[in-house]
């Protein structure tokens, strides 16, 4: 699929921003990472990366896992979902969007 088309679909269907897509692509490369690591990869502030990662988790594209340190404390890593799971999420979102679009067209045609 054309890269721009894929990006546009992800933005519109999953309500993501350009920064989210950039961070998603970096996370795909490494499969899992901490916020600080992703921040360095994309050259963005940690809080910006954190907001994007939260949107990616909400969209179902990755998960947030808590890791406990041996000496006490913890940190979070973000882990990509399996490609087939992501594909399924996108297909489901597209199907719901298409059904809504068809319904809207029916309503507008009825008003004409």
N, C-alpha and C positions, 0 to 999 in steps of 0.2 A: 504494500500500500504506500502511496506517496506520503513522504514524511510530513509535509505541511497539512495534508488532509487528515492524517492520523492525529497530529497535534490539535487541529481545529475540532475534531470530534471529541477528543479528550477534554478540551477546554469547555466546549458547549454542553456536552452530555454530563460530565462529572463536575462541572462548575469549578474548573481549575484555572489558574492564572499562568502567564508565561514563566514566571519564576518557579512555579510548582512543577511544570513540565521539565524545566532545566534540571531541577533537583531530582526529579523522578529518573531522568536519563542517567544522571551520575550514580544514583543508587542502583540502577540496573547493572551498571558496570561492576560494582563491588559486592552486590547482593545484600550486604548489611554494613551498617556504619553508625557511629555516634554523631550527634549534631555537630560537634566541634570538627570532626573529620570532613563531614559534608560541607560545612562552612568554608573550610580551606579549599576544597575541591572547586567550589563554584565562586569563591571570592565574594561571598555575601555575609552580612552580619548574622550572628547566631540566632537572634530573635526572628529575623526574616526567614531563616532556614527552618526554625521551629514552627512558625506559622504554616509554612508550606508543607512540612511533614505532617502536621496535624490535619491539613486538608487531604493529603494523600492517604492517611489512615482512615479518615472519614469516608473517602471514596472507595476504600477497600483495596487499594493498590499495594499497601504495605502494612506491616504490623509493628507495634511498639512493644519491645520486650525489656523487662527489668532484669538487670544482672547485679548480683550481690558481690561485693568485694570481700576478699578473705579477711582483711583487717577491719572490716566494718564499712558501712555505707553501701551505696549502690549507684548505678548509672543506667541509662536507657540506650538501647540500640534499636535502630529501625531496620526491619528485614523485609525484603521484597517478597510478595506472594508468588506462587508458581505461575509461569506464563499461561498455563491452561485455566487457572483460576481467574487471572486478569482478563483473559479472552472472554470467559463466561460472564464476568461482571459487565464488560463493555457490551456484549451481545444483549444481555438482559436490559441494560439501560437504553440501548438503541431500540429495542422492541417496545419498551414502555413509551419512549419518546415518539415513536412512529404511531402507536395507538392513539396517543393524545393528539398528535397532528391530524390524523384521520378524523377524529371526533370533532376537532375544531373546524375542519373543512366542512363537515356535514352541517354543523351549526350555522356557519356563515352562508352556506348554500341555501339553507332553509330560510334565512333572513332576506335573501335576494329576491 
